[in-house]
Amino acid sequence: MRELFLVEAESEDLGWQERALCAQTDPEAFFPEKGGSTREAKKVCQTCDVRLECLEAALGNDERFGIWGGLSERERRKLKKRAV
């Protein structure tokens, strides 16, 4: 029974991903080549209902690539440094 509870908790934790606007957008916009534009991805993130959940997941998982929660890897790193 405990294993079932853990599986349910994991499903709930990731449920935000199904509601994310990026799930309906070209994923390449969120993982541009080095020096490529992040404008399109950040624009999508601005109106996304799960932006905070996305950012928390990226910070918690130490995501090093892509736009998550409207921030680039560099912006997330700066945010983490300020929080310490």
Backbone as numpy.savetxt, mean C-alpha at the origin, in Angstrom:
# Nx Ny Nz CAx CAy CAz Cx Cy Cz
-9.70 -25.68 15.83 -10.52 -24.49 15.83 -9.65 -23.22 15.83
-8.56 -23.26 16.51 -7.68 -22.10 16.57 -7.12 -21.76 15.18
-6.79 -22.76 14.39 -6.26 -22.51 13.05 -7.29 -21.78 12.19
-8.53 -22.15 12.33 -9.60 -21.49 11.58 -9.66 -20.02 11.95
-9.54 -19.71 13.23 -9.57 -18.33 13.69 -8.42 -17.53 13.08
-7.23 -18.12 13.02 -6.08 -17.43 12.46 -6.27 -17.15 10.97
-6.84 -18.10 10.26 -7.09 -17.91 8.84 -8.10 -16.78 8.63
-9.14 -16.74 9.46 -10.14 -15.68 9.34 -9.52 -14.33 9.64
-8.67 -14.25 10.64 -8.03 -12.98 10.99 -7.17 -12.49 9.84
-6.43 -13.40 9.21 -5.60 -13.01 8.08 -6.46 -12.50 6.93
-7.59 -13.15 6.69 -8.47 -12.72 5.61 -9.02 -11.33 5.87
-9.40 -11.06 7.11 -9.90 -9.74 7.46 -8.81 -8.69 7.32
-7.60 -9.01 7.71 -6.50 -8.06 7.63 -6.23 -7.65 6.19
-6.42 -8.55 5.26 -6.13 -8.26 3.86 -7.36 -7.84 3.07
-8.51 -7.80 3.71 -9.74 -7.42 3.03 -9.68 -6.04 2.40
-8.87 -5.17 2.97 -8.74 -3.81 2.42 -8.23 -3.85 0.98
-7.42 -4.85 0.66 -6.86 -4.92 -0.69 -7.93 -5.10 -1.76
-8.99 -5.78 -1.42 -10.08 -5.98 -2.37 -10.83 -4.68 -2.64
-10.81 -3.76 -1.68 -11.50 -2.48 -1.83 -10.59 -1.37 -2.37
-9.33 -1.67 -2.57 -8.37 -0.67 -3.03 -8.60 -0.31 -4.50
-8.54 0.96 -4.79 -8.72 1.41 -6.18 -7.63 0.88 -7.10
-6.45 0.67 -6.56 -5.36 0.18 -7.41 -5.62 -1.23 -7.92
-6.52 -1.95 -7.27 -6.86 -3.30 -7.73 -7.57 -3.25 -9.09
-8.08 -2.07 -9.44 -8.80 -1.89 -10.70 -8.01 -1.02 -11.68
-6.72 -0.86 -11.40 -5.86 0.03 -12.18 -4.64 -0.74 -12.67
-4.01 -0.24 -13.70 -2.80 -0.86 -14.23 -1.72 -0.90 -13.15
-1.28 -2.08 -12.72 -0.29 -2.17 -11.64 1.05 -1.53 -11.99
1.36 -1.42 -13.26 2.64 -0.82 -13.65 2.73 0.64 -13.22
1.60 1.31 -13.07 1.60 2.70 -12.62 2.13 2.80 -11.19
1.96 1.75 -10.41 2.37 1.75 -9.01 3.80 1.25 -8.80
4.38 0.73 -9.85 5.76 0.23 -9.79 6.53 0.75 -11.02
6.71 2.07 -11.10 7.38 2.64 -12.27 8.87 2.30 -12.30
9.43 2.37 -13.48 10.88 2.20 -13.62 11.56 3.32 -12.85
12.80 3.10 -12.47 13.55 4.12 -11.74 13.54 5.43 -12.54
13.15 6.50 -11.87 13.07 7.80 -12.52 11.75 8.05 -13.23
10.88 7.02 -13.28 9.58 7.16 -13.92 8.61 7.96 -13.07
7.54 8.39 -13.66 6.55 9.22 -12.98 5.69 8.39 -12.02
5.43 8.97 -10.87 4.55 8.35 -9.87 3.22 9.11 -9.79
3.07 10.11 -10.63 1.91 11.00 -10.56 0.58 10.25 -10.69
0.47 9.37 -11.68 -0.79 8.65 -11.93 -1.17 7.80 -10.71
-0.22 7.07 -10.17 -0.50 6.22 -9.01 -0.91 7.05 -7.80
-0.20 8.12 -7.55 -0.51 8.96 -6.39 -1.89 9.61 -6.53
-2.28 9.92 -7.75 -3.60 10.49 -8.00 -4.69 9.47 -7.65
-4.47 8.22 -8.00 -5.43 7.16 -7.65 -5.50 7.03 -6.13
-4.37 7.05 -5.48 -4.32 6.89 -4.02 -5.06 8.00 -3.28
-5.04 9.21 -3.82 -5.66 10.35 -3.14 -7.13 10.12 -2.83
-7.82 9.39 -3.69 -9.26 9.20 -3.49 -9.61 7.79 -3.00
-8.60 7.01 -2.66 -8.84 5.63 -2.24 -9.27 5.56 -0.77
-10.33 4.81 -0.52 -10.87 4.66 0.84 -9.95 3.89 1.78
-9.05 3.10 1.25 -8.19 2.26 2.10 -6.73 2.73 2.08
-6.54 3.99 1.79 -5.18 4.53 1.69 -4.38 4.32 2.97
-4.98 4.58 4.12 -4.26 4.42 5.39 -3.91 2.97 5.67
-4.84 2.06 5.39 -4.55 0.64 5.59 -3.41 0.19 4.70
-3.40 0.69 3.48 -2.35 0.37 2.52 -1.00 0.88 3.02
-0.97 2.11 3.48 0.27 2.69 3.99 0.77 1.94 5.21
-0.14 1.61 6.12 0.24 0.84 7.32 0.83 -0.51 6.94
0.22 -1.17 5.96 0.73 -2.47 5.51 2.12 -2.32 4.91
2.32 -1.29 4.11 3.63 -1.07 3.49 4.70 -0.79 4.54
4.36 0.02 5.52 5.32 0.33 6.58 5.60 -0.90 7.43
4.56 -1.66 7.74 4.71 -2.86 8.56 5.49 -3.96 7.87
5.37 -4.03 6.56 6.06 -5.08 5.79 7.36 -4.58 5.16
7.72 -3.35 5.46 8.95 -2.74 4.93 9.03 -2.87 3.41
7.92 -2.50 2.75 7.88 -2.54 1.28 8.91 -1.56 0.72
9.76 -2.03 -0.15 10.84 -1.20 -0.68 10.62 -0.73 -2.11
9.56 -1.18 -2.72 9.29 -0.79 -4.10 7.84 -0.38 -4.25
7.59 0.53 -5.13 6.23 0.89 -5.49 5.62 1.99 -4.65
4.45 2.41 -5.12 3.65 3.41 -4.43 2.65 2.67 -3.56
2.66 2.96 -2.28 1.75 2.34 -1.32 1.16 3.46 -0.46
-0.15 3.51 -0.36 -0.77 4.54 0.46 -0.46 5.94 -0.01
-0.15 6.08 -1.27 0.13 7.39 -1.84 1.56 7.87 -1.68
2.43 7.04 -1.12 3.81 7.44 -0.89 4.80 6.53 -1.61
5.87 7.12 -2.08 6.95 6.35 -2.69 7.80 5.71 -1.59
8.71 4.86 -1.99 9.60 4.21 -1.01 10.40 5.26 -0.25
10.90 6.23 -0.94 11.67 7.30 -0.29 10.81 8.07 0.71
9.58 8.38 0.33 8.67 9.11 1.23 8.31 8.27 2.45
8.14 6.97 2.25 7.83 6.09 3.39 9.02 6.00 4.34
10.22 5.95 3.78 11.43 5.89 4.60 11.55 7.16 5.46
11.30 8.33 4.86 11.35 9.59 5.60 10.29 9.61 6.71
9.10 9.11 6.38 8.02 9.06 7.37 8.42 8.18 8.55
9.02 7.04 8.27 9.47 6.14 9.34 10.52 6.80 10.21
11.46 7.51 9.60 12.51 8.18 10.37 11.93 9.24 11.29
10.94 9.98 10.81 10.31 11.02 11.65 9.54 10.40 12.80
9.01 9.21 12.59 8.21 8.55 13.63 9.07 8.00 14.76
10.35 7.80 14.50 11.24 7.21 15.52 11.68 8.22 16.52
